[in-house]
Amino acid sequence: MNNTTYNSKAAAVVKKAFFLLTVLILLTGLVTTLFMPDEINSYENRYANKVPPLTAGSYIDGSFQDGMENALSDQIQFAKLAKRSYNLANALVEAPIIRTLEDHVQHYVYSNGAKFYKGKLLFNQYDLSAVKDNMVAKAENINSAAAAHPDVEFYAYYIEKDTDIDFLSGSKINASDYMLSMLNLPEENKGCFRINNFEEFDEYFYDTDHHWNYKGSYRGYKQILSMLSDDQPLEPSGVFNSGMRFVGSKALSFAGVFTDEMSIYRFAYPDMSITINGEPAEDYGNQRLLVEGTLYDATYGAVYGGDIGEIVFDTGRDGGNILVIGESYDNAVLKLLASHFSKTFSIDLRYYEHSFGQAFDFSEYVKAHDISKVLLVGNIDYYIMREFMI
């Protein structure tokens, strides 16, 4: 057998093996997608798409095909790796250009669907006229709940961020004032985390993530507590700079090129028992593990706690029971607030029904858990999204 014949056969074997490996990967991905799908897309911090039910109607209108495509993109092997690799390649090319432009222009820099300004990734400012109807509906929802439960004290806290202000002109959409003005609550029961310029935003929010950082969340906690109670806030014993970096939600398309360092305040929390979706939990969040150096995922949710249908904090102390209905911004302040009450119940309406198999019944919940205070807390999205209707 000459070398040419041998090489041809070897090449054929390699091609066949590669073909079979490719088919095996695709088949495994299809089986996984159909029968063992992931619940969470950890890369994008959301529920993973699953194959929708096949019906004649969904097939004819194309919704089944679209759902199948979305499910495959989430579930198939190496999908997340492919997304990360693609984003990294783009980011490595674009990052030097973005940084150069930021150094030489006094304006926003746009790239790959993202908006940069002075080292921070920003969301675009909302148009108040486009969301007014949603805010009116939310206000009516809150007012109706408050009127139906006169024995319960209601509190509302609005968190301003980059969507509320244009940092170049300084103009604000004043959505916070518009929203709070519609609520039939005592003025002392309404609060706002205000951002009036870029310097404040830069101090209190991450560079690549949409959440407030440790300084911002602590400022928010103190403002909220001043509405709820005469208690003195917990004082931090110091700042812990972990040295660990993470990619925030705004920077996913830039892989690991733009990152934040995870730093937190350290607190001596009182003893409390915690249940998550009805099951006993050792803790909510992983601040302790971060300080101990045993946490290997330093994202906002990993450190402070994720978005959960129901969390119950029980300190056993006097102080009444409070229900917090919020979104991811409250994750960083829940344990702090829980330190001041007997029981603190946290509900995220986006996930409650998914976790318990039934819709959240506000009236029944308040009655069953002897709730005396209800805190509604979130940014503009919380006040315009129907998912957060009580």
N, C-alpha and C positions, 0 to 999 in steps of 0.2 A: 504493500500500500504506500503510494507516494505521499509526500507532505500535503500536496494540494487536496487530495481526496480526504485525508485525515482532518485537515482544517475545515473542509466543507461539512463533514459529518459533525465535528465538534460545534461548529457554528449552528447547525441545524438543531442539535441537542440543546444548546443555550437558548435559541429562539423558542423552542418548544417549552422549555422549563419556564422561561419568562412569560410566555403566553399562559401557561397553566397557573403560574403564580398570580398573574393579573386576574384571571377568571376566578381563582379561589378568593382573592381579596374582595372582588366585586360581589361574589355570591355571599361571602361572610358579611359584608356590609349590608346586603339586601336582607339577609336573615335577621341580622341585628336590628335593622330599621323596622322590620315587620313584627318581630316577636320579642325583642329585648331592647327597646329604645331607652336612651338616657332620658331622665326627667329634666335635667338642668344642662343648659349650654353654659359651662363655667367660663368659657372665653368671653362671652358677651353678656354674662350675668343675667340670664333670663331663662324661662322655661323653654326646653328644646322643642322644636317642631316634631310632630308625630304624623304618621300616615292617617289621613282622615277617612271616615267611613266611605265606602264606595257605593254610590247609588246611581240610578239612571240619570237623575237630575244633575248630580255633581259631575258626572262624566260628560254630559252634553254641554253644560255651561263652562266646563274647563276647570272648575274649582278643585276637583279631585287631582287633576294633573298638576296644578300649581301647588297643591298641598303635598303631593308626592315629591315634587322637586325640592320643596323647602325641607321636607323631612330627610331626604337623602343628603342634602347639604349640611344638615346638623348631625346626622347619625352615622353616616358611612365612615369607615376607618380612614384615619389620616386627614379628615376634613379640617379639623382645627389646626393641624400642623400645616396644611396647605395654606390656610388663611394667614397664619402667622408668618410663614415664609414669604408669601406674596407681599404682605404688608411691610415686612422687614426690608425687602428689596426696594420697594418704593421709598420707604423712609430714609434709607441710607443715601439715596440719590437726592431727595428733596430737603433733608434736614440742613445741610450746609447752606443751601440757597435761602431757606427760611430765616436762618440765624443772621445771614448777611443782610437780608432785607430789613429785618427788625433793627439792626444796628444803624441803618442809614435812612429809614423813613419813619415819619411820625404819623403812621396810619396803621390800619389793620392789614395783616398779611394773610392771604387766603391760599390754601393748598389742600388738595385731595379732600375737599368738602369740609375742611376745618378752618377756623379763624384764629389767628395768633395776634397777640398784642403784648409787648414788653415781657416776653417769656411765658405768657399764660395762654392756654387754649380757652376760647370763649364760645358760648352759645350766642346766637343772634337775639337781638332785642325783640320782644313780643310786640305786636300791634294790639293795643288795648281794645280797639273797636272790633277786632276779630274774635275776641274771647269774652266780650261783655255778657252775651247771652248765657254762656256757660257759668259765669260768675254769679249772675242773677239767679240762675237755677240752684246753684250751690248755696247761696245765701238763703233762699226760700227753704231749702232742705234743712239747713241748720236752724233757722228760726222756727220751723214747724216742729223739729225735735225738741227744742228748748221749751216751746209753748206746751207741748204734750207732757213735759216732765218738769213741772214747776218746783219740785223738791230737789232737783239736781242743779248744781251750779255749772254753767257752761263757760268755757274759756276758748279763745281763738288766738293763734299765734301765726303770723305770716312771715316767711323768711325771704327777704329780697336777695337777688343774686344778679348775675350778668344779664339775664333775660329782662330785667327791670330797668336797665340803664344803658345809655350809649356813653361810653367812657370818653369819646372824642369831644362830644358837645356838652356832656354833663346832663343831658335831658333825660328825665325819667318818665315812664308811662303811668306812674302813680296807681298801679293796680292794687297795691296794698291798701292805700287809703280808700279806694273805691270799694274794695271788698269789705273791709272792716266797717265802713260807714253804713253798709246795708244790714249789718247784723244787729238784731234787737237784744243786745247784751250791754250790761254796764260798761262804761268806758274803761274802768279799771280791770275789766275781764278781757280786754283786747290788747294785744301786743304785737310788736313788729321788730324784726331784726333788719335794721335799715343799712343800706349800702348807698352812700352819696357820692362816691368817687372811686377811681381806680385804686388809689392807695389803700382804702379800706378793704376793697375786694381782694387785693393782693395779700393783705395781712391775714384775712380770715378764711380764705379758700385755697384749696390745692391748685397747683399749676395745671395738672392734667386731668383732674377728676372734678365732677360737678358738685361734690359735697363740701361742706365746711370742714376746715382742719381743726386741730385740737384747740387752737385759740378761739376759733369761731364757735365751735360747739360749746365751749365753756362759757363764752359770753352769752350764747343763747340760753343755756341752762340757768344762768343767774337771772336773766330777764324773765324767763318763764316762772321760775320759783318765786320771784317777787310778786307775780300776779296771784299765785296759788296759795302762798303761805307767808307767815312772818318768820319762818325758820331762817337761820343763817346758812348760806350755801357751804358745801364741803370745800375745803381749801386744798389745792394740790400741794403735794410734798416736793414737787420738782418736775422738771421736764425730762423725759427719757427719749433721747435720740437714738433710734435703733441702728442707724446706718443702712437699713434695708430699704431698697427702692422698689416702687411698684408702678405699674402702668394704669393710670386712671381711665375712667369710662370715655373721656373725650379723646384719648390718644390711642385707642385700640388699632386704628388704621395706620399708626406709626410704630407698631410693634414695641420694642424696648428702647427706641431712640430718645423719646421724650418721657421722663419719669418724675416721680416725686419721692422724697424721703419720708418714711413713716416715723413721725414723732408724736408722742402722747404725753398728757399730764398723768402723773401718778397720784392715785387716791387711795385712802384707807376706807374702803367701802364697809358698811356694817354687814354683819352676817345676814344672809337672806337665802331662802330656798327658791328655786327657779323651776318652772315647768314650761316646756316648749311643745305646743300643739298637744297638750294633755299628758305629756310624758316627762318624768323627772329629768332634769338636766344638771350637769355639774356646774355649768356657768353659761352665761350669754355673752358671746364674744370671747376674745382671747387676749385681752390686755395683759393678763398675768403671764401667759406663755410668751408674749412678745418680750416682756422685761426679762424673763428667765432665759431667753435665747433659744427656745425650743419651738418657735413658730416659724414656718418656712414660707408662708403666704401672707404678705404684709399689706394686702389691699384694705380699703376702708371696711368692707363687709366682713373680712376675715378677722380684723382686729376688734371692731366695735360690735359685730353681730350682724347677721343677714336679715333680709326681709322675711318675716315669719307671720303666719296667719294669726297665732295667739301666743303671747308670752305672759306668764304670771310671775311676779316677784312678790315674795312674802317675807317681810322683816319681822313680823310678830309684834311690832311696836304699836303704840297708839298713834292715831293720825288719820283714820278714815281710809276709805278705798277710792282710788282714782282710776278712771278709764282713759287711756291715751289712744286716740285714733289718728294715726299719722302715716308717714311713708318713710323712706330711708333716712331722711335727715334726723329723725328722732332716735335712730339706732345708737348714736353716740351719746345721747343724754338720758336714756331710759334708766340705766342703773343709778345715775346721779339723782334723778327725780324719785326713783323708788326708795331711796334712802330716807325720804321724808314722809312716807306713808306706810300704813299697815300692809295693804296689798295694792300693787300696781298692776293693772291689766292693760296690756298693749295689743292692739288689733290693727293689722294691715288688711284692709278690705280687698286688696287685690288677690290675696292668698288664702283668706279664711275659708271660703267655700271649697276651694281645691283641697285644703287640708282636712276639713271636717265633713265634706259631702253634703253640706246644706248652707243656705244663705245665712248671713249674719242677721239676727233679730235683735235690734238695738234695745227695744223695750224689755224683752225677756231677759236680755243679758244684764241690763242695769238692775232689774229687780232681783235676779238670781244672785248677784254678787254684791248687793248692798252698796252700789256706787253712789257716792255723794258729790263727786266732781268729774267732769268730762273735759278733757283737753283735746282740742283739734289743732294739729300742728303740721305745717308743710310749706313748700314754696308754691309758686304760681300754678304749677302743674297739678298740685293737690287740690287747688280751688277751681280747676276747670275740667278735670277728668271725671267722667261719669263713674268710673270704678270706685271713686272715693265718696260716692253718695251714701249717706247713712241709711 
